Amino acid sequence: MSGPWDDWDHVLKVDPDKDLPDGVTFEDVCTSGTDAIEIGGTTGMTEENMQAVVEACGTYDIPLYQEPSNPAVVIEDEGLDGYLIPSVFNAGDPFWITGAHKEWARIDEVAWDRTWTEAYIVLNPDASVASYTEADCDLTPDEVAGYAAVAERLFGQEIVYVEYSGTLGDTEMVQAAGDAIDSATLFYGGGIHDYDSAYEMAEHSDVVVVGNLLHDEGIDAVEETVRGAKDAHTAD
C-alpha cells in the first residue's frame, strides 16, 4: 500500500466551525510546516463553512483534504487534493462504519480516484466523536491491535487512525495498533499540545494529527508540535 501520506509526519486539522485565534491567518496555517491540512470536525459542519476554509487554503502549496463528518457536507473544489473519509471500526452504530458511506455513494458521484478511508479506532469516551458514533472505548491493547489488523488485513485500509480527541492517549494502545499493522500508515490524534507530546506520540505512530491546538492556542503552539513530530522521526 502507498499513498500521499507516506512521507507525512504531521497533519493539521482545521475545524470550519471554529474561528482562528486573533492575529492568525490562513497563510500562517498553511506555512506552519505541517505536511498536510485536513478540513473537518464532528459537529457544526456545513457546506458553506467547509467551502470557506478550502478557498482560504487552496491557493497555498500544501496538500489539502476534506474529512467530512457526513455526506451532506462533502464539497467539490479544485483546491482539494482529495477526501479522507472516517470509518469508525469500534462504532456501536453501524451507520458510522458503512451506513454514511453508502448514503454518499447513493446520492452523489464520488471521486473514487481521490477518495480514501481512515479506519478510526476511537478511544476517548468523553469525546464528541465517541458519543456521536456510540463507540465502544473500553478496549484492551489486544482489542485495539485486533481492530487495526482487521482494518488492514480484511478491509484493505491504508490508514489506521487511533483517535483520543480531547486528551493525550495511552502510548501502549497506540503501540499495539502500530505493531499489528504492516504497510498501513498509523495516524494518531488527540491531546497533542506541545513539542514533547508531539515527539512522544510520533515515536509510536507514523503521523500525528493536531487540531484543537490551532484554535485554542494559535500558530506558535502548532509549529512546536511540527518540530516535535519531525524530530522524533529524524531520531528514528
Residue pairs with C-beta under 8 A, 6 or more apart in sequence:
1 156
1 158
1 183
1 184
1 185
2 158
3 116
3 158
3 159
3 185
4 36
4 63
4 81
4 82
5 11
5 36
5 159
5 185
5 187
5 206
5 207
6 185
7 35
8 35
8 36
8 185
8 206
8 207
9 35
9 202
9 206
9 207
9 208
9 226
9 229
9 230
9 232
9 233
10 33
10 34
10 35
10 198
10 202
10 207
10 208
10 209
10 210
10 225
10 226
10 229
10 230
11 34
11 35
11 36
11 37
11 38
11 187
11 207
11 208
11 209
11 210
12 29
12 32
12 34
12 36
12 37
12 38
12 209
12 210
12 211
12 214
12 222
13 37
13 38
13 39
13 40
13 41
13 67
13 189
13 209
13 210
13 211
13 214
14 29
14 37
14 38
14 39
14 40
14 53
14 57
14 211
14 214
15 40
15 41
15 211
15 212
15 215
16 39
16 40
16 41
16 44
16 45
16 46
16 49
16 50
16 52
16 53
17 41
17 43
17 44
17 45
17 49
18 41
18 215
19 215
20 26
20 29
20 214
20 215
21 214
21 215
21 216
21 217
21 218
21 219
23 218
24 214
24 218
24 219
26 53
26 56
26 57
26 60
27 60
28 219
29 37
29 57
29 214
29 219
29 222
30 37
30 57
30 60
30 62
31 60
32 219
32 222
32 223
32 226
33 223
33 226
33 227
33 230
34 62
34 210
34 222
34 226
35 63
35 207
36 62
36 63
36 64
36 65
37 57
37 62
37 63
37 64
37 65
38 65
38 66
38 67
38 84
38 209
39 50
39 53
39 54
39 57
39 64
39 65
39 66
39 67
40 50
40 66
40 67
40 68
40 69
41 69
41 211
42 69
42 127
42 128
42 129
42 132
42 165
43 69
43 128
43 132
45 68
45 69
45 70
45 73
46 73
47 72
47 73
47 75
50 66
50 68
50 73
50 75
51 75
51 77
54 64
54 66
54 75
54 77
54 79
54 80
55 77
55 79
57 64
57 79
58 64
58 77
58 78
58 79
58 80
59 79
63 81
64 79
64 80
64 81
65 80
65 81
65 82
65 83
65 84
66 74
66 75
66 80
66 82
66 83
66 84
67 83
67 84
67 85
67 86
67 118
68 74
68 83
68 85
69 86
70 100
71 100
71 103
71 104
71 107
71 108
74 83
74 104
74 108
76 111
80 114
81 114
82 111
82 114
82 115
82 116
83 111
83 114
83 115
83 116
84 116
84 117
84 118
84 159
85 101
85 104
85 115
85 116
85 117
85 118
86 96
86 117
86 118
86 120
86 161
87 96
87 97
87 98
87 101
87 117
87 118
87 119
87 120
87 157
88 96
88 97
88 120
88 121
88 122
88 129
88 133
88 135
89 97
89 119
89 120
89 121
89 147
89 150
89 151
90 120
90 121
90 122
90 135
90 136
90 137
90 139
90 147
91 97
91 122
91 133
91 134
91 135
92 133
92 134
92 135
92 136
93 99
93 133
93 134
96 132
96 133
96 134
101 117
104 110
116 158
116 159
117 157
117 158
117 159
118 157
118 159
118 160
118 161
118 187
119 147
119 148
119 151
119 152
119 155
119 157
119 159
119 160
119 161
119 184
120 129
120 161
120 163
121 139
121 144
121 147
121 148
121 151
121 160
121 161
121 162
121 163
121 177
122 129
122 130
122 133
122 135
122 137
122 163
122 165
123 137
123 139
123 144
123 162
123 163
123 164
123 169
123 170
123 173
123 190
124 130
124 137
124 163
124 164
124 165
124 166
124 167
124 169
124 190
125 135
125 137
125 138
126 166
126 167
127 163
127 164
127 165
127 166
127 167
127 190
128 165
129 135
129 163
129 165
130 137
130 165
139 147
139 173
141 172
141 173
141 175
141 176
142 176
144 162
144 173
144 176
144 177
144 180
145 176
145 177
145 179
145 180
146 180
147 177
148 160
148 176
148 177
148 178
148 180
148 181
148 184
148 186
149 180
149 181
151 157
151 160
151 181
151 184
152 160
152 180
152 181
152 182
152 183
152 184
157 184
158 184
158 185
159 184
159 185
159 187
160 177
160 181
160 184
160 185
160 186
160 187
161 186
161 187
161 188
161 189
161 209
162 169
162 173
162 174
162 177
162 186
162 187
162 188
162 189
162 190
162 205
163 189
163 190
164 170
164 188
164 189
164 190
164 191
165 189
165 190
165 211
166 190
166 191
166 212
167 190
167 191
168 190
168 191
168 192
168 193
168 197
168 201
169 188
169 190
169 191
169 201
171 200
171 201
171 203
171 204
174 186
174 188
174 201
174 204
174 205
175 204
177 186
178 186
178 204
178 205
178 206
185 206
185 207
186 205
186 206
186 207
187 205
187 206
187 207
187 208
187 209
188 201
188 202
188 204
188 205
188 207
188 208
188 209
189 208
189 209
189 210
189 211
191 197
192 198
192 201
192 208
192 209
192 210
192 213
192 225
193 213
193 217
193 221
193 225
194 221
194 224
194 225
194 228
195 224
195 225
195 227
195 228
195 231
196 228
197 225
197 228
198 208
198 210
198 224
198 225
198 226
198 227
198 228
198 229
198 232
199 228
199 229
199 231
199 232
200 232
201 208
201 229
202 208
202 228
202 229
202 230
202 232
202 233
203 232
203 236
207 229
208 225
208 229
210 222
210 225
213 221
213 222
213 225
214 221
214 222
